[in-house]
Every structure is written in structure tokens, then in C-alpha cells.
Amino acid sequence: MKSTAVLFCLVVALVKSAAQGVITPTNHIELFNGTNFDGFTFCMRNDADWTKTWSVTNGVIHCNGAAVGYLRTLQSYSNYVVTVEWRFVKVAPKKDNTGVLVHMQLPDTVWPPCIQNQGKSGRQGDLFVMSGVECKEHLALGKDANTPVTFSGLPAENPIGEWNTNATTCFGNTVAANINSKLLNAITECTISSGFVGIQSEGADFEIRKIYLDPIIYRQVNKFIGNGESDILDAKLRAAERAARELH
């Protein structure tokens, strides 16, 4: 009983420490330096050796999908746009899945509480709330955590082997998914609003050439939300889309 109480206190302390260290970006931040994994840590299922799954060659991160898990930033963030430029090397049945993880919580485990901008081939832009996290749109579905809030319309991905840009806008308790500059999806009233940023290894063989953060443009967000309370989701979607266009 005593050891359980001590462990619980340690977990609470870690979570509080992470919350106290949250950064809201005010400038462009390159998370991947093009050389190594400085600024990142790894969590792999069954304590698998991460070096057999993740590597950096010629300025590009390569994930072969051999083990399930993730890399994540050492720093925690809130209110930002995270952009990942990546491509599939090849895909096969059950070897076509990855994702961008935002608002990741401690302790490290597969999987932690977080929100995923799906990276699976053909489904980039679906949004998952994971390990107890919730949002308004997922609650309305009445489904379990394995059911995503799916994007509307046609996929925006490029063919296998070509580079894709996956941008996730995190504004307060709203998360929006942009794929190749097309706004596909958004969820609101999320139960988490800050945390670490990560990339999922779940079978896919893929490469990453860029991972970076940009600040939210608050003047645009405030302008759109100020239009009225009748359609806040639409306002936030348009704000995120405008912010993404201005940033790039």
C-alpha cells in the first residue's frame, strides 16, 4: 500500500512538473535539427530497442515500423501549429500506420493520454482522442477510443513516395488537422490543452524531413471568434486555416 502511494505521488509530481514547464511558442521552432535526436526521447512497447526502429540518415528521420511506440519532445507545449513533412517509403497491409501525437501526458506508456492527427495511409486528418482523453465531437459519437472523429470530404494525401505536410493546430481546447494545406478536421472542448509532441511508430515505413512549431496568430483567432457565438467551431476552423496560410 505504501509503495503504491509513493508511486502515485511520483506520477503526480511528474505531471505537475511537466505542466509548470509548458512553453507557448512565440517564434518558429525547428524540433528536428537534421542531424540527430537531440531534444527527443523514446518509448517503445516491451522496452524494445528504439535504435532498431528509428534512425537519422542524410538529414532525414527514418522509422521502419519494426517496434510499436513513439518518439516525443522533451519539452511540453501549448497553443501552436506543429508541422511534419513526411512520406511513406512503402506500405503494405497492417504496415501503413503512423500519426502525429499532441498534448502527450506523462508517464510514458504505449499509449499515453494524448490526441492523434492520424497518419495512416488514406486517413491522414482523422483525429483520435486516446487513453481517456475526450472531446465534444467524440462524445457525440458514443463510441470507444478506437473510433476516430473522421475528416470530411476527400483525402488530401499525395501518392505513396511523395512528401506530405501534416499540420496540427492546437489552440486552447481545439485541435485542427491540415493535410497538404487543406483543412480537413477539427475537434473542440478537448480535455487536455498542452503536453509533449510526438511521432508514432505503428508498422509504417516512413521518412521525416522536417518537424517544426509555429506560433498561433492570435489577432486572427480573436477576429474570427469575435464574429459571434452561434458557430464557434466554424470560426475556429477558419481561424486555423487562415493562420496556417499566413505562416507558410
Phi and psi in degrees as a GROMACS rama.xvg file:
@    title "Ramachandran Plot"
@    xaxis  label "Phi"
@    yaxis  label "Psi"
@TYPE xy
-64.502  -43.3973  LYS-2
-64.1339  -36.1296  SER-3
-64.1767  -41.7362  THR-4
-64.3517  -40.0265  ALA-5
-65.2113  -43.114  VAL-6
-62.5807  -42.5945  LEU-7
-60.1227  -44.8075  PHE-8
-62.5514  -37.1869  CYS-9
-65.241  -43.5601  LEU-10
-62.1167  -44.827  VAL-11
-60.0527  -42.3631  VAL-12
-63.4451  -40.5989  ALA-13
-63.9988  -43.5465  LEU-14
-63.3498  -44.4364  VAL-15
-63.2508  -40.2255  LYS-16
-61.9111  -42.6824  SER-17
-63.1984  -42.7811  ALA-18
-62.1652  -38.7931  ALA-19
-69.1989  -22.2874  GLN-20
-99.1693  15.306  GLY-21
-68.6103  135.017  VAL-22
-112.061  134.933  ILE-23
-102.577  111.642  THR-24
-59.4668  140.142  PRO-25
-116.644  -7.78136  THR-26
-141.44  169.161  ASN-27
-63.2302  134.43  HIS-28
-129.238  119.367  ILE-29
-84.1278  114.962  GLU-30
-80.8762  -33.1547  LEU-31
-103.847  123.532  PHE-32
-85.2622  -0.672824  ASN-33
82.9952  0.735737  GLY-34
-124.76  -46.1175  THR-35
-153.121  -168.89  ASN-36
-100.946  27.8043  PHE-37
-57.0729  134.766  ASP-38
91.3374  -1.70772  GLY-39
-123.405  158.591  PHE-40
-134.051  169.994  THR-41
-128.064  149.351  PHE-42
-138.423  117.552  CYS-43
-121.712  142.119  MET-44
-59.5646  139.08  ARG-45
58.9469  27.7867  ASN-46
55.01  35.5043  ASP-47
-61.254  149.925  ALA-48
-69.2263  111.946  ASP-49
-64.8474  -25.6549  TRP-50
-68.4371  -15.1043  THR-51
-88.453  -2.9344  LYS-52
-116.57  -38.2867  THR-53
-113.931  141.174  TRP-54
-155.698  164.889  SER-55
-124.754  123.961  VAL-56
-138.618  129.105  THR-57
53.2478  40.6683  ASN-58
77.7391  12.5494  GLY-59
-128.412  135.24  VAL-60
-77.1035  133.206  ILE-61
-118.626  126.68  HIS-62
-116.508  118.31  CYS-63
-90.069  -3.69189  ASN-64
73.7645  12.6775  GLY-65
-62.0938  -40.5889  ALA-66
-122.192  150.934  ALA-67
-86.3206  136.511  VAL-68
162.641  -150.313  GLY-69
-161.498  159.406  TYR-70
-105.987  151.294  LEU-71
-147.057  160.984  ARG-72
-69.6957  153.723  THR-73
-79.574  -22.1551  LEU-74
-98.2161  144.272  GLN-75
-98.8206  144.149  SER-76
-134.783  159.826  TYR-77
-143.133  153.749  SER-78
52.6581  83.2036  ASN-79
-162.594  169.144  TYR-80
-115.058  120.787  VAL-81
-103.606  128.049  VAL-82
-117.512  131.405  THR-83
-121.245  123.609  VAL-84
-101.725  113.22  GLU-85
-145.713  168.907  TRP-86
-152.69  151.896  ARG-87
-79.6252  133.876  PHE-88
-75.4105  -43.5045  VAL-89
-162.072  159.975  LYS-90
-132.966  155.116  VAL-91
-153.788  165.023  ALA-92
-54.0671  129.304  PRO-93
65.0893  12.4645  LYS-94
-132.573  49.5156  LYS-95
-140.108  23.6709  ASP-96
-123.023  137.171  ASN-97
-158.787  -171.008  THR-98
-177.749  158.37  GLY-99
-98.2567  124.064  VAL-100
-105.435  129.218  LEU-101
-125.206  159.661  VAL-102
56.4891  37.362  HIS-103
-68.6965  136.839  MET-104
-109.62  156.422  GLN-105
-85.1922  159.052  LEU-106
-79.169  161.927  PRO-107
-65.0861  126.876  ASP-108
-160.393  161.569  THR-109
-105.944  99.1296  VAL-110
-115.565  150.205  TRP-111
-84.6333  164.863  PRO-112
-58.0945  125.986  PRO-113
-173.057  -178.406  CYS-114
-122.609  134.979  ILE-115
-113.756  127.066  GLN-116
-88.2576  105.262  ASN-117
-53.6658  137.961  GLN-118
-114.883  4.76233  GLY-119
-61.2637  139.743  LYS-120
-55.348  123.9  SER-121
89.677  -10.9609  GLY-122
-126.764  16.4628  ARG-123
-61.7234  126.601  GLN-124
115.372  -17.9189  GLY-125
-64.1312  149.403  ASP-126
-122.254  126.095  LEU-127
-108.145  137.291  PHE-128
-102.117  126.724  VAL-129
-118.544  143.632  MET-130
55.229  47.4612  SER-131
99.9043  -11.713  GLY-132
-70.5278  147.78  VAL-133
-135.76  166.368  GLU-134
-151.375  166.616  CYS-135
-59.114  -44.6634  LYS-136
-71.6156  -36.2382  GLU-137
-71.1465  -40.3071  HIS-138
-59.2813  -36.6625  LEU-139
-66.4973  -25.8155  ALA-140
-72.3828  -29.5868  LEU-141
68.2552  28.0678  GLY-142
-113.271  172.051  LYS-143
-81.3539  179.953  ASP-144
-67.2147  -16.728  ALA-145
-79.6151  -4.0516  ASN-146
-101.564  117.043  THR-147
-82.884  165.797  PRO-148
-84.9222  109.052  VAL-149
-81.5242  153.914  THR-150
-77.1016  160.281  PHE-151
-99.1448  148.142  SER-152
84.8788  -160.756  GLY-153
-86.4893  153.227  LEU-154
-60.409  153.37  PRO-155
-114.63  12.8888  ALA-156
-76.3133  153.6  GLU-157
-87.3479  164.984  ASN-158
-59.9665  155.639  PRO-159
-52.7451  133.401  ILE-160
97.7283  -18.2429  GLY-161
-96.4385  153.693  GLU-162
-73.9284  139.502  TRP-163
-119.216  150.974  ASN-164
-112.604  113.694  THR-165
-105.915  110.561  ASN-166
-114.721  129.262  ALA-167
-117.649  116.949  THR-168
-94.6127  122.742  THR-169
-114.654  104.682  CYS-170
-125.272  106.607  PHE-171
58.6964  -123.325  GLY-172
-100.832  20.0055  ASN-173
-112.606  139.855  THR-174
-129.073  129.639  VAL-175
-123.908  147.468  ALA-176
-113.202  123.188  ALA-177
-117.364  125.89  ASN-178
-118.28  119.026  ILE-179
51.0354  47.7304  ASN-180
69.41  11.5731  SER-181
-110.026  121.613  LYS-182
-73.0619  116.383  LEU-183
-107.547  -27.3916  LEU-184
-161.7  158.535  ASN-185
-160.505  147.843  ALA-186
-127.448  150.395  ILE-187
-126.939  167.679  THR-188
54.2228  39.3322  GLU-189
-66.6513  146.602  CYS-190
-83.9454  -2.01658  THR-191
-131.949  150.234  ILE-192
-138.951  8.33456  SER-193
-158.273  164.118  SER-194
153.833  -168.849  GLY-195
-79.3067  163.972  PHE-196
-115.374  133.111  VAL-197
-142.772  170.342  GLY-198
-124.422  134.202  ILE-199
-91.7403  137.673  GLN-200
-106.175  116.039  SER-201
-148.029  49.0368  GLU-202
106.498  -29.6076  GLY-203
-75.3716  148.126  ALA-204
-101.514  108.111  ASP-205
-144.809  164.936  PHE-206
-123.878  150.556  GLU-207
-127.845  127.424  ILE-208
-105.116  -19.2552  ARG-209
-148.027  138.873  LYS-210
-137.27  119.307  ILE-211
-149.087  158.439  TYR-212
-111.562  147.941  LEU-213
-133.023  150.958  ASP-214
-73.262  153.318  PRO-215
-72.0241  140.405  ILE-216
-91.3837  95.7421  ILE-217
-65.5815  -31.393  TYR-218
-63.5973  -34.8243  ARG-219
-73.619  -42.6207  GLN-220
-59.1411  -48.4427  VAL-221
-63.9987  -37.1032  ASN-222
-61.6007  -47.0974  LYS-223
-72.0378  -43.1779  PHE-224
-64.6891  -29.3155  ILE-225
-68.9157  -7.47303  GLY-226
-70.1528  -13.1987  ASN-227
141.261  162.398  GLY-228
-95.2283  -0.421053  GLU-229
-71.8765  -26.5038  SER-230
-143.233  68.1102  ASP-231
-64.1732  -38.9309  ILE-232
-59.2777  -46.973  LEU-233
-61.8972  -39.7481  ASP-234
-62.0904  -44.5055  ALA-235
-68.6392  -36.9709  LYS-236
-61.2033  -46.5592  LEU-237
-67.476  -34.5727  ARG-238
-64.3678  -44.72  ALA-239
-63.7827  -40.6304  ALA-240
-64.7972  -44.7403  GLU-241
-63.6239  -42.9841  ARG-242
-59.3059  -44.1542  ALA-243
-64.1399  -40.4722  ALA-244
-63.8624  -42.8572  ARG-245
-70.1645  -31.3565  GLU-246
-74.3899  -26.1811  LEU-247
